[in-house]
């Protein structure tokens, strides 16, 4: 298929654009191309506009392609060559070449002066990418064919028996395998051309171009492969590092669990002995009072808890691997022991001594006063006066302050009261729970009224029995009582 690249009749209109390009057809070959050509046949054009009756110059387009082989056959030469046969025969030779080969075929008569001008026309006006990107700046000095390309022009004769012209122009980085490469390329198909077997002649020319000229390997694929391999190496190294670090962390975690397990074995046994020997003593008070009920709950929770602790210690006494779940079970059992030990100590200290433990009682009174101060701080918040809980909170401040003063005098021995320590403890425990309930109600009403409370104040007012907000003996005892009741429920569920 051909297309005109210059129509003489249109030059008066487009002469300013076409004349510079047409002039390039007349430029001599660059030094690199001249080394491979016996005679640089590039025609010249007149500087003045051609006559109006000249015919347009036609350039063949690429009509077939197979991998790196491109074949451009003009309309005039279509009947003289078998395009598919050329592609089939050239395929194997192209495997030996790293270059892209463009073969253009035209047949006289035409307005081209020969095969060399056909090559230049395909470069400047063809539809391939063989033309170098910087041909305007460096084409005359370095060559017009881009790197990795070989452009071959074949001009078939008009009459049988006339010579066939072959012109070869290699790319900038394409070199000859040996001296006389162009002669061998041109002579490769002459016998077939003379016998008018143009298809086979073109096959021989294409094969010779692929074998006599050498282009460097395309580094793009190698770079992609190289970067891919490098990426795999990096990924492998990262994965190996992560795996090694993971294994190291697992080993360190296993060692830490093992050490903690060894420690917990001794701690579980020690706390079991403490609870067996110094568990909560019975309270000689009101059977329905909180101190008596707490003493009974703690005492009942100790045997099953100690049995579980000893069983866990026995299972791990010899060390060895310890998984996270087993360690967590040991930790939670030890935490329960700690709570009951602290509660037993607090209860026994308050009720068991013949002499009043002034410091313990004063600590309880001081903690309750702090909670009353929280109540006063709550009442000073703007818009709190609208809440229904306010009258009761104000009354509690007065009532509880009076009771605390009495307990402090009793603990100091300055006031003789007909009350046992269990009765005094029950009284303090009762107002402790009373204030706790009223605080929870107040926070709930404030939330419903969209009143903003300071986080620390809300946390103290909502401090439940299990929270470690306060550290006075009564708060410690109350937490132990709550945990003992929870353990009783768990035990009941296990037995059911």
C-alpha positions as CSV (number, residue, x, y, z in Angstrom):
1,X,0.0,0.0,0.0
2,X,1.4,3.4,-0.9
3,X,0.8,7.0,0.0
4,X,2.0,10.3,-1.5
5,X,4.5,12.2,0.7
6,X,4.7,15.2,-1.7
7,X,2.4,16.2,-4.5
8,X,4.1,18.7,-6.9
9,X,0.8,20.4,-7.7
10,X,0.3,21.3,-4.0
11,X,3.8,22.7,-3.5
12,X,2.7,26.3,-4.1
13,X,0.4,25.9,-1.1
14,X,2.6,23.8,1.2
15,X,6.0,24.5,-0.3
16,X,7.3,26.1,2.9
17,X,6.7,22.8,4.8
18,X,7.7,20.2,2.2
19,X,10.8,21.7,0.7
20,X,12.9,21.2,3.9
21,X,11.8,17.6,4.2
22,X,12.4,16.9,0.5
23,X,15.8,18.5,0.9
24,X,16.7,15.9,3.5
25,X,16.3,13.2,0.8
26,X,19.3,14.9,-1.0
27,X,21.5,15.0,2.1
28,X,24.6,12.7,2.0
29,X,24.6,9.6,4.3
30,X,26.2,10.0,7.8
31,X,29.6,8.6,8.2
32,X,28.3,5.4,9.9
33,X,26.0,4.6,7.0
34,X,28.6,5.4,4.4
35,X,30.8,2.6,5.9
36,X,28.2,0.1,4.8
37,X,27.3,1.5,1.4
38,X,29.3,1.2,-1.8
39,X,27.8,4.3,-3.4
40,X,25.7,6.9,-1.5
41,X,22.9,7.4,-4.1
42,X,20.7,10.2,-2.6
43,X,19.3,12.4,-5.3
44,X,19.2,16.1,-5.1
45,X,16.2,18.4,-5.6
46,X,16.1,21.8,-7.1
47,X,15.7,24.7,-4.7
48,X,12.9,26.2,-6.8
49,X,9.4,24.7,-6.9
50,X,8.9,21.8,-9.3
51,X,6.8,22.1,-12.3
52,X,3.0,21.7,-12.0
53,X,2.9,18.5,-14.2
54,X,5.2,16.3,-11.9
55,X,3.6,13.2,-10.4
56,X,3.4,12.7,-6.6
57,X,6.0,10.5,-4.9
58,X,4.5,7.4,-3.3
59,X,5.9,5.7,-0.2
60,X,4.9,2.2,0.8
61,X,3.3,1.6,4.1
62,X,4.0,-1.3,6.5
63,X,1.7,-4.1,5.1
64,X,2.9,-7.0,7.3
65,X,4.7,-7.4,10.6
66,X,6.0,-10.4,12.5
67,X,7.7,-9.7,15.8
68,X,10.7,-7.4,14.9
69,X,10.4,-7.8,11.1
70,X,8.4,-5.1,9.2
71,X,7.6,-5.4,5.5
72,X,6.3,-2.4,3.5
73,X,5.3,-3.3,-0.1
74,X,3.9,-0.7,-2.5
75,X,0.8,-1.2,-4.6
76,X,3.0,-1.5,-7.7
77,X,5.0,-4.3,-6.2
78,X,2.2,-6.3,-4.6
79,X,1.8,-8.6,-7.6
80,X,5.5,-9.5,-7.7
81,X,6.0,-10.7,-4.1
82,X,4.4,-13.2,-1.7
83,X,4.2,-11.4,1.6
84,X,3.2,-14.4,3.7
85,X,5.9,-16.5,2.3
86,X,8.5,-13.9,3.2
87,X,7.2,-13.7,6.8
88,X,7.3,-17.5,7.1
89,X,10.8,-17.8,5.8
90,X,12.3,-14.9,7.7
91,X,10.9,-15.9,11.1
92,X,13.8,-18.3,12.0
93,X,16.5,-15.8,10.9
94,X,15.0,-13.0,13.0
95,X,15.5,-15.2,16.1
96,X,19.3,-14.6,15.6
97,X,19.0,-10.8,15.4
98,X,18.4,-8.3,18.2
99,X,17.5,-5.6,15.6
100,X,14.2,-4.4,14.2
101,X,14.3,-4.8,10.4
102,X,12.2,-2.7,8.1
103,X,12.2,-3.8,4.4
104,X,10.5,-1.5,1.9
105,X,9.7,-2.8,-1.6
106,X,8.7,-0.7,-4.6
107,X,8.8,-1.2,-8.4
108,X,9.7,1.1,-11.2
109,X,8.4,3.2,-12.8
110,X,8.0,5.8,-10.0
111,X,9.3,9.2,-9.1
112,X,12.0,7.8,-6.8
113,X,15.5,7.8,-8.1
114,X,16.4,4.5,-6.5
115,X,16.4,2.2,-3.4
116,X,18.4,4.8,-1.4
117,X,15.7,7.4,-1.8
118,X,13.1,4.8,-1.0
119,X,14.8,4.2,2.4
120,X,15.0,7.9,3.1
121,X,11.3,8.4,2.2
122,X,10.2,5.5,4.4
123,X,12.1,7.1,7.3
124,X,10.7,10.6,6.8
125,X,7.2,9.8,5.7
126,X,6.6,6.2,6.5
127,X,4.5,4.8,9.4
128,X,7.3,3.0,11.3
129,X,9.3,4.2,14.3
130,X,12.6,3.7,12.6
131,X,13.4,7.4,12.4
132,X,15.6,8.6,15.2
133,X,13.9,11.0,17.6
134,X,16.6,13.7,17.2
135,X,16.9,13.4,13.5
136,X,16.5,17.2,13.0
137,X,19.4,18.1,15.3
138,X,21.8,15.1,14.7
139,X,20.5,13.2,11.7
140,X,23.1,14.4,9.2
141,X,26.0,13.7,11.6
142,X,24.9,10.6,13.5
143,X,22.4,9.1,11.1
144,X,18.6,9.1,10.6
145,X,17.9,5.5,11.6
146,X,17.1,5.0,15.3
147,X,19.0,2.7,17.6
148,X,18.3,-1.0,17.1
149,X,16.8,-0.5,13.6
150,X,17.9,-1.7,10.1
151,X,16.1,-0.2,7.1
152,X,16.4,-1.9,3.7
153,X,15.0,-0.5,0.5
154,X,14.5,-2.8,-2.5
155,X,13.6,-1.3,-5.9
156,X,12.3,-3.9,-8.3
157,X,13.0,-3.3,-12.0
158,X,10.3,-2.2,-14.5
159,X,11.4,-4.7,-17.2
160,X,12.4,-8.3,-16.6
161,X,16.1,-8.9,-16.6
162,X,16.9,-5.3,-15.4
163,X,19.0,-5.1,-12.2
164,X,17.2,-4.8,-8.8
165,X,18.5,-2.1,-6.5
166,X,19.1,-2.8,-2.8
167,X,20.0,-0.1,-0.2
168,X,20.7,-0.7,3.5
169,X,20.9,1.9,6.2
170,X,21.7,0.6,9.7
171,X,20.8,2.3,13.0
172,X,23.3,4.2,15.1
173,X,24.2,1.3,17.3
174,X,24.1,-1.3,14.6
175,X,27.4,-2.6,13.5
176,X,28.6,-4.9,10.7
177,X,29.6,-8.5,11.6
178,X,32.6,-8.2,9.3
179,X,33.9,-6.1,6.4
180,X,31.9,-6.0,3.2
181,X,28.6,-6.5,5.0
182,X,26.6,-4.3,2.6
183,X,28.0,-6.1,-0.4
184,X,27.0,-9.4,1.1
185,X,23.5,-8.1,1.8
186,X,23.1,-6.7,-1.7
187,X,24.5,-9.9,-3.3
188,X,22.4,-12.2,-1.2
189,X,19.4,-12.1,-3.4
190,X,20.8,-11.1,-6.7
191,X,20.6,-14.5,-8.2
192,X,16.9,-14.8,-7.3
193,X,16.2,-11.3,-8.5
194,X,17.9,-12.0,-11.8
195,X,15.7,-15.1,-12.1
196,X,12.7,-12.8,-11.4
197,X,12.0,-14.8,-8.2
198,X,11.5,-11.6,-6.2
199,X,9.9,-13.3,-3.2
200,X,13.0,-15.5,-2.6
201,X,15.3,-12.6,-3.3
202,X,13.6,-10.5,-0.6
203,X,13.9,-13.5,1.8
204,X,17.6,-13.7,1.2
205,X,18.1,-10.0,1.6
206,X,16.2,-10.0,4.9
207,X,18.1,-13.0,6.1
208,X,21.4,-11.4,5.2
209,X,20.4,-8.2,7.0
210,X,19.6,-10.2,10.2
211,X,22.9,-12.1,10.1
212,X,25.4,-9.6,8.7
213,X,24.4,-6.7,10.9
214,X,24.4,-6.8,14.7
215,X,22.5,-4.7,17.2
216,X,23.0,-4.9,21.0
217,X,20.5,-6.7,23.0
218,X,17.6,-4.7,24.2
219,X,18.4,-3.9,27.8
220,X,14.8,-3.2,28.7
221,X,13.9,-6.8,29.1
222,X,17.1,-7.5,30.9
223,X,16.5,-4.5,33.2
224,X,13.0,-5.7,33.9
225,X,14.2,-9.2,34.7
226,X,17.1,-7.7,36.7
227,X,14.8,-5.5,38.7
228,X,12.4,-8.4,39.1
229,X,15.2,-10.6,40.4
230,X,16.4,-7.8,42.6
231,X,12.9,-7.2,43.9
232,X,12.5,-10.9,44.7
233,X,15.8,-10.9,46.5
234,X,14.8,-7.8,48.5
235,X,11.4,-9.3,49.2
236,X,13.0,-12.6,50.2
237,X,15.5,-10.8,52.4
238,X,12.7,-8.8,54.1
239,X,10.6,-12.0,54.5
240,X,13.6,-13.8,55.9
241,X,14.2,-11.0,58.3
242,X,10.6,-10.8,59.4
243,X,10.4,-14.6,59.8
244,X,13.7,-14.5,61.8
245,X,12.4,-11.6,63.9
246,X,9.1,-13.4,64.4
247,X,10.8,-16.6,65.5
248,X,13.1,-14.6,67.8
249,X,10.1,-12.7,69.3
250,X,8.3,-16.0,69.7
251,X,11.3,-17.6,71.4
252,X,11.7,-14.5,73.6
253,X,8.0,-14.6,74.5
254,X,8.1,-18.3,75.2
255,X,11.1,-17.8,77.5
256,X,9.4,-14.9,79.2
257,X,6.2,-17.0,79.7
258,X,8.4,-19.9,81.1
259,X,10.1,-17.6,83.6
260,X,6.8,-16.1,84.6
261,X,5.3,-19.6,84.9
262,X,8.1,-20.6,87.2
263,X,7.5,-17.6,89.4
264,X,3.7,-18.1,89.4
265,X,4.1,-21.7,90.6
266,X,5.7,-20.5,93.8
267,X,3.3,-17.5,94.2
268,X,0.2,-19.7,93.7
269,X,1.5,-22.1,96.4
270,X,2.4,-19.3,98.8
271,X,-0.9,-17.5,98.5
272,X,-2.7,-20.8,99.0
273,X,-0.9,-21.3,102.2
274,X,-1.7,-17.8,103.3
275,X,-5.4,-18.2,102.6
276,X,-5.5,-21.5,104.4
277,X,-3.8,-20.1,107.5
278,X,-5.0,-16.5,107.6
279,X,-8.3,-16.6,105.8
280,X,-11.2,-14.4,106.7
281,X,-12.1,-15.0,110.4
282,X,-15.8,-15.3,111.3
283,X,-17.3,-11.9,112.3
284,X,-19.1,-11.8,115.6
285,X,-21.7,-9.4,114.5
286,X,-25.2,-9.3,113.1
287,X,-25.6,-12.5,111.0
288,X,-27.4,-10.3,108.4
289,X,-24.7,-7.6,108.5
290,X,-22.3,-7.1,105.7
291,X,-19.2,-8.0,107.7
292,X,-20.6,-11.4,108.6
293,X,-21.7,-12.1,105.1
294,X,-18.4,-10.9,103.6
295,X,-16.5,-13.1,106.0
296,X,-18.6,-16.2,105.1
297,X,-18.3,-15.5,101.3
298,X,-14.5,-15.1,101.4
299,X,-14.2,-18.2,103.6
300,X,-16.3,-20.3,101.2
301,X,-14.4,-19.0,98.1
302,X,-10.9,-19.9,99.5
303,X,-11.0,-23.8,99.2
304,X,-11.9,-24.1,95.5
305,X,-9.7,-21.3,94.6
306,X,-6.7,-22.8,96.4
307,X,-7.4,-26.2,94.9
308,X,-7.4,-24.6,91.4
309,X,-4.1,-22.8,92.2
310,X,-2.4,-25.9,93.4
311,X,-3.6,-27.9,90.4
312,X,-2.1,-25.2,88.0
313,X,1.2,-25.2,90.0
314,X,1.4,-29.0,89.9
315,X,0.8,-29.1,86.1
316,X,3.6,-26.7,85.5
317,X,6.0,-27.4,88.3
318,X,8.6,-29.0,86.0
319,X,8.7,-26.0,83.6
320,X,8.6,-26.5,79.8
321,X,6.6,-24.8,77.1
322,X,3.8,-22.7,78.5
323,X,1.1,-21.3,76.1
324,X,-0.5,-17.9,76.5
325,X,-3.9,-19.3,77.5
326,X,-2.5,-21.4,80.3
327,X,-0.4,-18.5,81.5
328,X,-3.4,-16.2,81.5
329,X,-5.3,-18.8,83.6
330,X,-2.5,-18.9,86.1
331,X,-2.3,-15.1,86.2
332,X,-6.1,-14.7,86.8
333,X,-6.1,-17.3,89.6
334,X,-3.2,-15.6,91.3
335,X,-5.0,-12.2,90.9
336,X,-8.1,-13.7,92.7
337,X,-5.8,-15.0,95.5
338,X,-4.3,-11.6,95.9
339,X,-7.8,-10.0,96.2
340,X,-8.9,-12.5,98.8
341,X,-5.6,-12.3,100.8
342,X,-5.9,-8.5,100.9
343,X,-9.6,-8.7,101.9
344,X,-8.9,-11.3,104.6
345,X,-6.1,-9.2,106.0
346,X,-8.3,-6.1,106.1
347,X,-11.2,-7.9,107.8
348,X,-9.0,-9.7,110.3
349,X,-7.2,-6.4,111.1
350,X,-10.5,-4.5,111.7
351,X,-12.2,-7.2,113.7
352,X,-9.6,-9.5,115.1
353,X,-7.5,-7.2,117.3
354,X,-8.3,-6.6,121.0
355,X,-7.3,-3.0,120.5
356,X,-8.8,-0.7,118.0
357,X,-6.5,-0.2,115.0
358,X,-6.8,3.5,114.8
359,X,-5.0,3.9,111.5
360,X,-7.3,1.5,109.7
361,X,-10.4,3.1,111.0
362,X,-9.1,6.6,110.3
363,X,-8.3,5.5,106.7
364,X,-11.9,4.4,106.2
365,X,-13.2,7.7,107.6
366,X,-10.8,9.8,105.4
367,X,-11.8,8.0,102.3
368,X,-15.5,8.5,103.0
369,X,-14.9,12.2,103.6
370,X,-13.2,12.4,100.2
371,X,-16.3,10.9,98.6
372,X,-18.4,13.4,100.4
373,X,-16.2,16.2,99.0
374,X,-16.9,14.7,95.5
375,X,-20.6,15.0,96.4
376,X,-20.2,18.7,97.2
377,X,-18.2,19.3,94.0
378,X,-21.0,17.7,92.1
379,X,-23.6,19.9,93.7
380,X,-21.5,23.0,92.8
381,X,-21.8,22.3,89.0
382,X,-24.1,24.8,87.3
383,X,-27.6,23.6,86.5
384,X,-27.3,20.6,88.9
385,X,-29.9,22.1,91.2
386,X,-32.6,21.0,88.8
387,X,-31.9,17.3,89.4
388,X,-34.1,15.2,91.7
389,X,-31.1,13.7,93.5
390,X,-29.9,17.1,94.9
391,X,-32.0,17.2,98.2
392,X,-30.9,13.6,99.1
393,X,-27.2,14.3,98.4
394,X,-27.3,17.4,100.6
395,X,-28.9,15.5,103.4
396,X,-26.3,12.7,103.1
397,X,-23.4,15.2,103.4
398,X,-24.7,16.2,106.8
399,X,-25.7,12.8,108.1
400,X,-22.6,11.0,107.0
401,X,-20.3,13.8,108.3
402,X,-21.9,13.4,111.8
403,X,-21.5,9.6,111.7
404,X,-17.9,9.9,110.6
405,X,-17.1,12.2,113.4
406,X,-18.6,9.7,115.9
407,X,-16.5,6.8,114.4
408,X,-13.3,8.9,114.6
409,X,-13.9,9.7,118.3
410,X,-14.7,6.0,118.9
411,X,-11.6,4.8,117.1
412,X,-9.5,7.3,119.2
413,X,-11.0,6.0,122.4
414,X,-12.3,9.3,123.5
415,X,-15.9,8.2,123.3
416,X,-17.4,5.1,125.0
417,X,-20.1,3.5,122.9
418,X,-21.9,0.4,123.5
419,X,-20.9,-1.0,120.0
420,X,-18.6,-3.8,118.9
421,X,-16.1,-3.4,116.1
422,X,-18.3,-5.5,113.9
423,X,-21.3,-3.2,114.5
424,X,-19.2,-0.1,113.7
425,X,-17.8,-1.8,110.6
426,X,-21.4,-2.7,109.5
427,X,-22.5,0.9,110.0
428,X,-19.6,2.3,107.9
429,X,-20.2,-0.4,105.3
430,X,-23.9,0.6,105.1
431,X,-23.2,4.3,104.6
432,X,-20.5,3.4,102.1
433,X,-23.0,1.5,99.9
434,X,-25.6,4.2,100.5
435,X,-23.3,6.9,99.1
436,X,-22.3,4.7,96.3
437,X,-25.9,4.2,95.2
438,X,-26.7,7.9,95.4
439,X,-23.6,8.8,93.4
440,X,-24.6,6.3,90.6
441,X,-28.1,7.8,90.6
442,X,-26.8,11.4,90.4
443,X,-24.4,10.6,87.5
444,X,-27.3,8.9,85.6
445,X,-29.6,12.0,86.1
446,X,-26.8,14.3,85.0
447,X,-26.3,12.3,81.9
448,X,-30.0,12.4,81.1
449,X,-30.0,16.2,81.6
450,X,-26.9,16.6,79.3
451,X,-24.8,18.0,82.1
452,X,-21.1,17.8,81.6
453,X,-19.0,16.2,84.4
454,X,-15.3,16.2,84.8
455,X,-14.0,12.7,83.8
456,X,-12.1,12.2,87.0
457,X,-15.2,13.1,89.1
458,X,-17.4,10.8,87.2
459,X,-14.9,8.0,87.5
460,X,-14.8,8.4,91.3
461,X,-18.5,8.7,91.7
462,X,-19.1,5.6,89.6
463,X,-16.3,3.5,91.2
464,X,-17.9,0.1,91.6
465,X,-17.0,-2.5,94.1
466,X,-14.4,-4.2,91.8
467,X,-12.7,-1.0,90.7
468,X,-9.4,-0.1,92.4
469,X,-10.3,3.6,92.9
470,X,-9.8,3.6,96.7
471,X,-7.3,1.7,98.9
472,X,-8.7,2.0,102.4
473,X,-9.4,-1.2,104.3
474,X,-13.1,-1.1,103.8
475,X,-12.8,-0.6,100.0
476,X,-10.3,-3.5,99.9
477,X,-12.7,-5.6,101.9
478,X,-15.6,-4.7,99.7
479,X,-13.7,-5.7,96.5
480,X,-12.8,-9.0,98.1
481,X,-16.5,-9.6,99.1
482,X,-17.6,-8.8,95.5
483,X,-15.0,-11.2,93.9
484,X,-15.9,-14.0,96.4
485,X,-19.5,-13.7,95.3
486,X,-18.5,-13.9,91.6
487,X,-16.4,-16.9,92.3
488,X,-19.3,-18.6,94.0
489,X,-21.5,-18.0,90.9
490,X,-18.7,-19.4,88.6
491,X,-18.4,-22.5,90.8
492,X,-22.1,-23.0,90.9
493,X,-22.2,-22.8,87.0
494,X,-19.4,-25.4,86.8
495,X,-21.2,-27.8,89.0
496,X,-24.6,-27.4,87.3
